[in-house]
Amino acid sequence: MASADGRRNGFGFSHPRKSDASPTCSLQELANIFLSDADARLKPHTLKQYRADIALFLIRFKKVAADRVDPSEVSRWLHSMKVSETTKSIRLRSVSAWFGWLVKCEFLADNPIRRVTKPRTRSRGQETVVSADVHGKLIAKASPSFRHALAVLHGTGCQPGEVGTITAANFDPVNSIIRLEVHKNDHHGRARLIFVPPEVAGRLKELALCYPTGPLIRTGEGNAWTGRSITENMQKLKKSAGIKAFPMRR
């Protein structure tokens, strides 16, 4: 349905002009419109993150007009949180994505969240590197089905959520490459390439003989491993092995 002036935005619903958006729409209403649209175009995990972060923002700012949000107040809101700087950064990113969308759809003339200083985060890359010794301890304690997942994670550096998407069709045994079509790079028209070391390639070749269709890396029940199921099993395995490690990177 078109708006009073007959205009529609690019997301399938009409919206007010910049001049009359603020007095007619509360932040809660603008959040509902944004999340309704996001529900049709974002992955469930991202949508869940947005919902949670925006809900926290609204607890503090729901009575503030959208065009009156003060960047310094947002900074104080972030600083008051008893969470890590990384979590603060993620929450700020979610809110900024929302306000950026409001500007794009002409609900607002400017995104004040862009002027909020981003929390400093530190890389945990070195902390998450798994040595051969630690990897061996994990493999020794893991179930036979989880060993395949651990071997692929450690050998390729791929993400937990990618493990269950590997199939005989997207694994190239000749060039030792996994080509994943469904990935965040899709909007650039490029596939995600994962290079496989010899020991992992040999494992995948054997699994491809057992599973010519469907996922190669499966749970004991025959289902594909997911990012969540890998994380949950990893938490249990860490306690069992008595170590602190995250086999998500090489």
C-alpha positions as CSV (number, residue, x, y, z in Angstrom):
1,M,0.0,0.0,0.0
2,A,1.4,3.4,-0.9
3,S,1.8,6.2,1.6
4,A,-0.1,9.5,1.6
5,D,2.1,11.0,-1.1
6,G,2.0,7.7,-3.1
7,R,5.6,6.8,-2.5
8,R,6.9,3.3,-1.6
9,N,10.3,2.3,-0.4
10,G,12.5,-0.5,-1.8
11,F,11.5,-2.9,0.9
12,G,7.8,-3.4,0.0
13,F,6.1,-1.1,2.4
14,S,5.4,2.7,2.5
15,H,7.1,5.1,4.9
16,P,6.6,8.7,5.9
17,R,8.7,11.6,4.6
18,K,11.8,12.7,6.5
19,S,9.9,15.8,7.6
20,D,7.1,13.9,9.3
21,A,8.7,10.6,10.4
22,S,9.8,11.7,13.8
23,P,6.5,13.1,15.2
24,T,4.5,10.2,14.0
25,C,6.7,7.2,14.8
26,S,8.2,6.3,18.2
27,L,11.5,4.5,18.4
28,Q,9.6,1.3,19.4
29,E,7.4,1.6,16.2
30,L,10.5,2.2,14.1
31,A,12.2,-0.8,15.6
32,N,9.1,-2.9,14.9
33,I,9.2,-1.8,11.2
34,F,12.9,-2.5,10.9
35,L,12.7,-5.9,12.5
36,S,9.7,-6.9,10.4
37,D,11.6,-6.1,7.2
38,A,14.8,-7.8,8.6
39,D,12.8,-10.9,9.2
40,A,12.5,-11.5,5.5
41,R,16.1,-10.8,4.5
42,L,18.4,-11.7,7.4
43,K,19.6,-15.0,8.7
44,P,17.9,-16.1,11.9
45,H,21.1,-15.7,14.0
46,T,21.6,-12.1,12.8
47,L,17.9,-11.3,13.4
48,K,18.0,-12.7,16.9
49,Q,21.1,-10.6,17.7
50,Y,19.4,-7.5,16.3
51,R,16.3,-8.1,18.3
52,A,18.2,-8.6,21.6
53,D,20.5,-5.6,21.1
54,I,17.7,-3.2,20.0
55,A,15.5,-4.3,22.9
56,L,18.3,-3.3,25.3
57,F,18.7,0.0,23.5
58,L,14.9,0.7,23.8
59,I,15.0,0.1,27.6
60,R,17.2,3.2,27.8
61,F,16.0,5.3,24.9
62,K,12.4,4.4,24.2
63,K,11.1,7.8,25.3
64,V,13.6,9.7,23.2
65,A,12.5,10.9,19.7
66,A,14.4,9.2,16.9
67,D,16.0,12.4,15.7
68,R,16.9,13.4,19.3
69,V,19.2,10.5,20.1
70,D,22.4,11.9,21.5
71,P,25.6,10.1,20.6
72,S,27.2,11.0,23.9
73,E,24.3,9.4,25.7
74,V,24.7,6.3,23.7
75,S,28.3,6.2,24.6
76,R,27.4,6.4,28.3
77,W,24.9,3.7,27.8
78,L,27.5,1.4,26.4
79,H,30.1,2.3,29.0
80,S,27.6,1.4,31.8
81,M,27.3,-2.2,30.6
82,K,29.0,-4.9,32.6
83,V,30.0,-6.8,29.5
84,S,33.2,-7.2,27.4
85,E,34.2,-4.6,24.9
86,T,33.5,-7.0,22.1
87,T,29.9,-7.4,23.3
88,K,29.5,-3.7,23.5
89,S,30.9,-3.3,20.0
90,I,28.4,-5.9,18.7
91,R,25.5,-4.1,20.3
92,L,26.6,-0.8,18.9
93,R,26.8,-2.4,15.4
94,S,23.3,-3.7,15.7
95,V,21.8,-0.3,16.7
96,S,23.9,1.4,14.0
97,A,22.6,-1.0,11.4
98,W,19.0,-0.1,12.5
99,F,19.6,3.6,12.3
100,G,21.4,3.3,9.0
101,W,18.4,1.5,7.6
102,L,16.1,4.3,8.9
103,V,18.2,6.9,7.0
104,K,18.2,4.8,3.9
105,C,14.4,4.5,4.1
106,E,14.1,8.2,4.8
107,F,12.7,7.9,8.3
108,L,15.7,9.9,9.5
109,A,18.0,12.4,7.9
110,D,21.1,11.3,9.8
111,N,22.4,8.3,11.7
112,P,23.7,9.6,15.1
113,I,25.1,6.2,16.0
114,R,27.8,6.7,13.4
115,R,29.3,9.4,15.7
116,V,29.6,7.0,18.7
117,T,33.2,5.9,19.4
118,K,33.4,2.2,18.9
119,P,34.6,0.2,21.9
120,R,38.1,-1.1,21.6
121,T,38.3,-4.8,21.1
122,R,41.3,-7.1,21.1
123,S,41.9,-10.0,18.9
124,R,41.7,-13.4,20.4
125,G,43.4,-15.0,17.5
126,Q,46.5,-16.2,19.3
127,E,44.5,-17.4,22.3
128,T,42.3,-19.6,20.0
129,V,45.1,-21.2,18.1
130,V,45.2,-24.9,18.9
131,S,48.6,-26.6,19.1
132,A,49.1,-30.1,17.7
133,D,49.5,-31.4,21.3
134,V,46.1,-29.9,22.4
135,H,44.4,-31.0,19.3
136,G,45.7,-34.6,19.9
137,K,44.2,-34.5,23.4
138,L,40.9,-33.3,22.1
139,I,40.8,-36.0,19.4
140,A,41.6,-38.7,22.0
141,K,38.6,-37.6,24.2
142,A,36.2,-37.0,21.4
143,S,33.5,-39.4,20.0
144,P,34.3,-40.9,16.6
145,S,31.8,-38.7,14.9
146,F,33.1,-35.5,16.5
147,R,36.7,-36.4,15.6
148,H,35.8,-35.8,11.9
149,A,34.5,-32.3,12.8
150,L,37.6,-31.5,14.9
151,A,39.9,-32.6,12.2
152,V,38.3,-30.4,9.6
153,L,38.1,-27.4,11.9
154,H,41.8,-27.7,12.9
155,G,43.0,-28.6,9.5
156,T,41.2,-26.0,7.4
157,G,40.5,-23.1,9.8
158,C,36.8,-23.1,8.6
159,Q,34.0,-21.9,10.8
160,P,31.9,-24.4,12.9
161,G,28.8,-23.5,11.0
162,E,30.5,-24.5,7.7
163,V,31.4,-28.0,8.7
164,G,28.0,-29.5,8.2
165,T,27.6,-27.9,4.8
166,I,30.5,-29.9,3.3
167,T,29.3,-32.5,0.8
168,A,30.8,-34.7,-1.8
169,A,29.4,-32.3,-4.4
170,N,31.3,-29.2,-3.1
171,F,34.5,-31.1,-2.2
172,D,37.0,-31.2,-5.0
173,P,39.4,-34.1,-4.1
174,V,41.7,-33.5,-7.1
175,N,42.5,-29.9,-6.0
176,S,41.8,-30.4,-2.3
177,I,39.3,-27.5,-2.2
178,I,35.9,-27.1,-0.7
179,R,33.6,-24.7,-2.5
180,L,30.8,-23.3,-0.4
181,E,28.1,-21.4,-2.4
182,V,26.1,-20.3,0.6
183,H,28.3,-17.8,2.4
184,K,28.4,-14.1,3.4
185,N,30.5,-13.4,0.2
186,D,27.5,-14.5,-1.9
187,H,26.4,-10.9,-2.5
188,H,29.7,-10.3,-4.2
189,G,29.1,-13.2,-6.5
190,R,32.0,-15.3,-5.2
191,A,32.0,-18.7,-3.6
192,R,33.8,-19.4,-0.4
193,L,36.9,-21.5,-1.0
194,I,38.4,-23.6,1.7
195,F,41.8,-25.2,1.1
196,V,42.2,-28.7,2.5
197,P,45.5,-30.2,3.8
198,P,46.4,-33.7,2.7
199,E,45.4,-35.5,5.9
200,V,42.0,-33.8,6.0
201,A,41.5,-34.4,2.2
202,G,42.1,-38.1,2.8
203,R,39.5,-38.2,5.5
204,L,37.0,-36.4,3.3
205,K,37.6,-38.8,0.4
206,E,36.7,-41.7,2.6
207,L,33.6,-40.0,3.9
208,A,32.5,-39.2,0.4
209,L,32.5,-42.9,-0.4
210,C,30.2,-43.5,2.5
211,Y,28.0,-40.4,1.9
212,P,27.8,-39.6,-1.9
213,T,24.9,-37.3,-1.1
214,G,24.2,-35.1,1.9
215,P,26.7,-33.8,4.5
216,L,30.0,-35.6,4.9
217,I,30.5,-34.6,8.5
218,R,27.7,-36.1,10.6
219,T,26.8,-36.6,14.2
220,G,26.4,-40.1,15.7
221,E,22.7,-39.9,14.9
222,G,23.5,-39.2,11.2
223,N,22.6,-35.5,11.2
224,A,24.8,-32.7,9.9
225,W,26.9,-30.9,12.5
226,T,25.8,-27.3,13.1
227,G,27.7,-24.4,14.5
228,R,25.7,-24.7,17.7
229,S,26.0,-28.4,18.2
230,I,29.8,-28.2,17.6
231,T,30.1,-25.4,20.2
232,E,28.0,-27.3,22.7
233,N,30.1,-30.5,22.2
234,M,33.3,-28.5,22.4
235,Q,32.3,-27.1,25.8
236,K,31.8,-30.6,27.1
237,L,35.0,-31.9,25.5
238,K,37.1,-29.1,27.0
239,K,36.0,-30.0,30.5
240,S,36.5,-33.7,29.8
241,A,40.0,-33.1,28.5
242,G,40.8,-30.6,31.2
243,I,42.0,-27.9,28.7
244,K,41.0,-24.5,27.5
245,A,40.8,-24.4,23.7
246,F,38.7,-23.3,20.8
247,P,39.4,-25.5,17.8
248,M,37.9,-23.0,15.4
249,R,41.2,-21.8,13.9
250,R,44.3,-23.4,12.8
